[in-house]
Amino acid sequence: MNWNPSKQLAFRKGFIALCFTLLLAGTAGFCAEVESSNTDSQRSSSGIDPEIPVEVLRLQIKHLSAEELTREADRWMTILRDTVRLLNEEHITVWYENQTLEAVEAEASETTPAEKASTERKLKQETERKDDDLARLAELREQRTQIIDRVNVVLDGLSDKLGLTAEGAEQETVLQHRRYVNAVKGL
């Protein structure tokens, strides 16, 4: 290529600017990653990913102190309570869907042939809505089970760190959480 000196200088300046920009971007990303990892280790090793594999969670909480595990357990319990609340709301929705479906079925039995197509369409819509609600209910039950598995891992770790009482039972902090878990796991 036959470049004049001013084009070569402009190319070099542009190349240096590009390299400098990439260097800064890489450094900024590295600093953000280090800061993020410091924040994560201060707040929680698990990062509260409800889908974290149980074995990974077990390894991530192993080094935490009893105080940190207590906070971790509280965060997992919050996720569990929120999931159970959604599950209960979905149960209520299904209950109302059943009432609506019964009313539409009763209406269908009393309709004239001219109204029959409209009533059948309404019945089909209500049945589809109920099927969707039942699918959501099953999904929430599965989520609840997965979260309970993870809560139990954290509670086991906390129990190990706190030790047992003089009577050989788990500490009250752990027992309160376990009672809640037992109360909601069959819903």
Disulfide bonds with the S-S distance in Angstrom:
none
